[in-house]
Each structure stands twice: as C-alpha cells, then as structure tokens.
Amino acid sequence: MLYIIYEFAGAGKSALCNKLMIGSPGICWTRFQRAVQIQRMTFKDKGFNMQNYLRRIFAMMFAAVGVSALASIVTMQYGLPLIAHNPSLFYVAIFGALGLSIFTQVRAFSMSPATSAVLLFVYASLIGFTMTPLIVFSLNVNPMSIVQAFFIASAMFGCMAVFGYRTAKDLSFMGVFLFIGMIGLLLVGMASMIWPLGSTFQTIVSAIGVLVFALFTAYDMQFLKNAYAQANKDAHTEGQLAVLGALHLYISFIAMFQYVLSLLNNRN
C-alpha cells in the first residue's frame, strides 16, 4: 500500500485573532469563536462536514467489498476452468491489481473523484477474482470459516477504526514501521508462489498480517480525519480524499479477512 501524505497550510488561532482583533483579547476570542461557528455552519449547509465525509468513505469501501464478493462468486461459477487452463491469468490479475492500486493512490489528487471511484471498483473486482482459490479451499474444508472470518475481520476493523478516529495519540510514527511490515508480507506472499510455506510459518505470517493491517486501519482513520480537517473544504478535494480513504480502508479490511481465513483453515 503506497501512502501519499500531503501537508496542508492553515492559519492558527493567533493569526486569525490578529485579523479579527478589535479592542481587548476577550473580544478577539469571542470574534474568533463566532468566526469558527459561522465557518462550521457554512460547511454544514454545503454538506462539507466530517460525518458526510466519513459516510461517503465507508459507503464506497463497503460497496467495493460487495463488488469483490460478487466477482468471487462469478469466478467460482464461470471462471475456475479458465484459471485451471490458464494459470498465468491468475498471476496477471494479482500483479495487475497491485499496479492499479499504486497508480490510483499516486494519481488520486490529479484525477476526478468519479474516475478514481471507477478504478477502485475495478481493483475490487480483480481482488475478488484473485481470492477465489482461497474461498474455494475454505468452502471445501470448513464453509463456516468464511462467515467466521468475515465477522472477526469486521469486528477488528470496526474497533481499530473507532480507536484511530477517537484517540488523541499521534499515530503517524507507525507509518514507516507498518509500511516495512506490509512490504515484508508482500515479499513473503510472492515467494510463496514459488516455494510453498510450511504450516507453522504460514500461521506466523497470517498472524503478523492480521496485526499489521489492523494497525493500518487505525493509522488510516487518523490520517483521513486529520487530512480532512486541514484540507480545503471543497467538493472536489473532499471527493478525492473520500475515494483515497475508501481504497486504504478496503485494502486493510480485505487483507485482514484473508489472513483470518487462512488462520482458521491453516490446520487443514
């Protein structure tokens, strides 16, 4: 997951007070509060508030999860013979999804929100296609493990998202470590395509994967909250941030789901 972090310039309270000050500091602070209140009311009237922003992010994220589920179902119905006769197609889809994810994140602020959303759903379709073998294996071994993995991943995702949004602790220090952990998981995943992992090692990798992407969820939520608070409150920027946030959270949720599913079925 390639994270693009932008710094937005903003005026502090003291700078705004200097502009508004007429008379005593008390009058300054009163005018500052009034200015903030008017600004918030304006954003609220235009729909530019945090609740709508987060609602938009989660709506697109869960829609992408639904697209992945639908793509996996369609692949199980019609695509398995195609994968069996053309194994290279599976690897093309894996690396195509990786490339599309990187491209979408790098170009997130130079594309329209609608274009980014289309790429998000194309990416979700590719992920649904590539995780079909794991789903088929789980259906044959323990069908209930899919439901269990979904609810476990959902609970972890929800808890970490709330933590990332509510905590006053700065989580930005985790970015480098999580990125390194994600790269390590990616390399191990690529190596497993050539050299199958042992059961114990696969269990360890899956447990680390769950931990890394659970922490990524909290990290992303705080990043998205802070980015919105500091960004220009216009519809275009809000849309770009919302699609980028939906992509980040989608990746974390799907990764947790797959790692939890692997843990539940690893003994088999």
Residue pairs with C-beta under 8 A, 6 or more apart in sequence:
1 101
1 105
1 179
1 182
1 216
1 248
1 251
2 101
2 102
2 105
2 106
3 105
3 175
3 179
3 223
3 248
4 105
4 106
4 108
4 109
4 244
5 175
5 223
6 109
6 227
7 230
8 227
8 230
8 231
8 232
10 230
13 32
16 32
16 35
17 25
17 28
17 29
17 31
17 32
20 28
20 31
20 32
20 35
21 27
21 28
21 31
22 28
22 31
40 49
43 49
43 233
46 233
48 233
48 234
48 235
48 238
50 225
50 228
50 229
53 228
53 238
53 241
53 242
54 224
56 238
56 239
56 242
56 246
57 224
57 242
57 245
57 246
57 249
58 246
58 249
60 117
60 120
60 242
60 243
60 246
61 245
61 246
61 249
61 250
61 253
63 121
64 120
64 121
64 123
64 124
64 246
64 247
64 250
65 124
65 250
65 253
65 254
67 121
67 124
67 125
67 128
68 124
68 125
68 127
68 128
68 131
68 254
69 128
70 128
71 124
71 125
71 126
71 127
71 128
71 129
72 128
72 129
72 131
72 132
72 135
75 83
75 128
75 129
75 132
76 132
76 135
76 136
79 129
79 132
80 132
80 136
82 89
83 89
83 90
83 132
83 133
90 130
90 133
91 193
93 126
93 129
93 130
94 130
96 126
97 123
97 126
97 127
97 130
100 119
100 122
100 123
100 126
101 123
101 247
101 251
103 119
104 116
104 119
104 120
104 123
104 247
105 244
105 247
107 116
108 116
108 240
108 243
108 244
108 247
109 240
109 244
111 119
111 240
112 236
112 239
113 236
113 239
113 240
113 242
113 243
114 239
116 240
116 243
116 244
116 247
117 243
120 243
120 246
120 247
120 250
123 247
124 250
127 254
131 254
131 258
134 258
134 261
134 262
135 146
137 265
138 145
138 146
138 149
138 261
138 264
138 265
139 146
141 265
141 268
142 264
142 265
142 268
145 261
145 264
145 265
146 261
148 264
149 257
149 260
149 261
149 264
150 257
152 260
153 253
153 256
153 257
153 260
154 253
156 210
156 214
156 217
156 256
156 260
157 214
157 217
157 249
157 252
157 253
157 256
160 214
160 215
160 217
160 218
160 221
161 217
161 218
161 221
161 249
163 218
163 221
164 171
164 217
164 218
164 219
164 220
164 221
164 222
164 225
165 221
165 222
165 225
167 218
167 222
170 222
171 218
171 219
171 222
172 219
172 222
172 223
174 215
174 219
175 219
178 212
178 215
178 216
178 219
181 208
181 212
182 212
182 213
182 216
185 205
185 208
185 209
185 212
188 197
188 205
192 202
197 205
199 266
199 267
202 262
202 266
203 263
203 266
206 259
206 260
206 262
206 263
206 266
207 259
207 263
209 255
209 256
209 258
209 259
210 256
210 259
210 260
210 263
213 251
213 252
213 253
213 255
213 256
213 259
214 252
214 256
216 248
216 251
216 252
217 249
217 252
217 253
217 256
220 245
220 248
220 249
220 252
221 249
223 248
224 241
224 244
224 245
224 248
227 241
228 238
228 241
231 237
231 238
231 241
